[in-house]
Amino acid sequence: MSQSMNTGSLLAGHHAPVGEQKGLVLLAQKTQKVIFKTFTAGEVMPTHHHEAGDVFVVVLSGRLNITQEDATVETQAGDYVIFPAGARHSLACLEPARILIYR
């Protein structure tokens, strides 16, 4: 028998909070994760890195400053950023935002 289909709405904003930042793991397989996160203005994601592979971030709404090493770019809905494996990165939310993270 096949597994049942999972459905939901990212735009409705109904998801469980994870710590101070709210997040929902949409997919977690051996080497892949897709994470939906929301941020309020002023929230930050501290500097960190991922050794396992590149990280692809898509901004769904809002504005964020995303930093890799010493370079910062202001992003808005529709923008994306790709961090190479091992690159130190962080983000600072300028206005309420929603992002998808593929890692």
Buried (B, 14 or more C-beta within 10 A) or exposed (E): EEEEEEEEEBEEEEBEEEEEBBBBEBEEEEEEBBBBBBBEEEBBBEEEBBEEBEBBBBBBBBBBBBBBEEEEEEBEEEBEBEBEEEEEBBBBBBEBBBBBBBB
